[in-house]
Amino acid sequence: MSKVLVGLLLVVLVGGVASGATVGEQVGLLFDRALEQIRAGEKEAALATAREAVRVAPGMADAWMIVGNVRRERGDLNDAVTAFQKATRLAPGRPMPWVDLGWTYYKLGDYEKMERASRQAVKLGPDLAVAWRDLATAQWNLGKLAEAEASFRQALRLDPYNGRYRAFLSGVLAQRKQEAASAAEFEAGMEDLHNQMADAYLSQAWTLQDFGNMAGSAQAAAQVVRMATMDETRAAGYNVLAYAQMYSGNLEAAQKSIAQAMKLAPKDPYYQDTAAILALLRDDLAAAEKLLTAAMAQEAAEEYVSPTLALLWARQGKREQALGQLTKIEAKLSEASIPDDYYLAGKTYLELGDKAKARELFAAGAKHFPRHPWGEEMGKWVEANP
């Protein structure tokens, strides 16, 4: 499946699902359904969904863009062109129908029509990097190398860390006999691509932890460290690796990993906090206090909110300070919270002798993270303490 179709989910519309939904929301729902069907390889079902979109909203450009995308994915390129042309007529001021039309011409190998469609997309959406990329691609294939270079550079001004665009620009420069400039752009493009891949692996590493796959998370984290060229990203890789090791019970390895993260990003309080969690798990209160003091020094101390700090203060007998932190932590608990927030806050309440509050947090944590090691531990505690 092409990335253009995936991108449209974000660029074209966002659909709602509800009884009494507006026509636009219904079309959005149908777009989502068609996307899922294409991903599943259900091309006939996707085409039926596209036809339903046109039946529901024959005068909406979005409905015809669904048809165009499905047709293009099926290889029905001429029918896709017809659908996208319809969309451009129904929404003459929007650039994305022209982007899709231009890319379909690319699939057909008609670079002159692609150039014309892409010029219209650029005119309507001068800040749309993909429109400039398509224009540059058409110009490159037509042998208009100077124009292609200018268009790729404009795409990069709008999307400066896009490694693919830099790789394309490198190819144009090579054809223009600018060997040194081509090599420089290629190297920069590869660096950008490596960092983009590292970011993807970083996201995967955290996601795998939520599913309890610590071995997979550690492998993804190792890819982050290997591929990233920026210290900030490599530090994040070592941090997520430390978490995977910590959740697996390998505190020694986790300590080494978080030390690497702090070496690469010595002023980042997040990594100092991670190291403090490890210190508390080793019952080393002095080390935890030193790390958290350093972390608070990086931010306004009164604004620093951390369940790690709450647990430290509880263990040090600083009841009021610990309760103050817990109040702030609970106010911020949401779907975006991580297992640590529930686990460490619950542990803090246990230190303070409040089993009811600990049970409340552990129950919530176990519900949100049923396959995570700490989620499982919280669930077992709740079962054992009815």
URQUIUR-V69391 format. One line per field, one symbol per residue. ss: DSSP state (@ for helix, = for strand, . for the rest). phi: phi as a letter, one per 30 degrees, with the letter a starting at -180 (. if undefined). A space follows every 50 residues. Layout:
BEGIN
ss = ???
phi = ???
END
This chain:
BEGIN
ss = ..@@@@@@@@@...........@@@@@@@@@@@@@@@@@...@@@@@@@@ @@@@@@....@@@@@@@@@@@@@@..@@@@@@@@@@@@@@.....@@@@@ @@@@@@@@..@@@@@@@@@@@@@@....@@@@@@@@@@@@@...@@@@@@ @@@@@@@@....@@@@@@@@@@@@@...@@@@@@@@@@@@@@@@@@@@@@ @@@@@@@@@@...@@@@@@@@@@@@@@...@@@@@@@@@@@@@@@@@... @@@@@@@@@@@@@@....@@@@@@@@@@@@@...@@@@@@@@@@@@@@.. @@@...@@@@@@@@@...@@@@@@@@@@@@@@......@@@@@@@@@@@@ @...@@@@@@@@@@@@@@....@@@@@@@@@@@@..
phi = .dddddddedddabccbadiddeddddddddeddddddddicdddddddd ddddddbdccedddddedddddddidddddeeddddddddbdccddeddd dddddeddicddddddddddddddbdccedddddddddddddiddddded ddddedddbdcddddddddeddddddicdddddddddddddddddddddd ddddedddddcicddddddddddeddddcceedddddddddddeddddjc ddddddddddddddbdcddddddeddeddddcicddddddddddddddbd edcdbadddededdddiddddddddddddddcdadddceeeddddddddd ddicdddddeddddddddbdcdedddddddddddbd
END
